[in-house]
Amino acid sequence: MNFISAFIDGIVGFVRRNPLTCVILLLIAVVAPSLFGFMLYVILGMVLVSIISALIFAWRPVSYTHL
């Protein structure tokens, strides 16, 4: 239950710190939902690429020939 309240507090804090950004995102979501959907796909793609690249760099084989 604390997780849900912390999540909601985080969202409320973001809206309080960035009211103009939230209004612009809300207007895009209402006026042009296809553009908003495209933006979400772009953000999702960037997140997936960053996660995959982090995993690739974390699990790359280590060369012990230099020892």
Secondary structure, 3 states (H helix, E strand, C coil): CHHHHHHHHHHHHHHHHCHHHHHHHHHHHHHCHHHHHHHHHHHHHHHHHHHHHHHHHHCCCCCCCCC
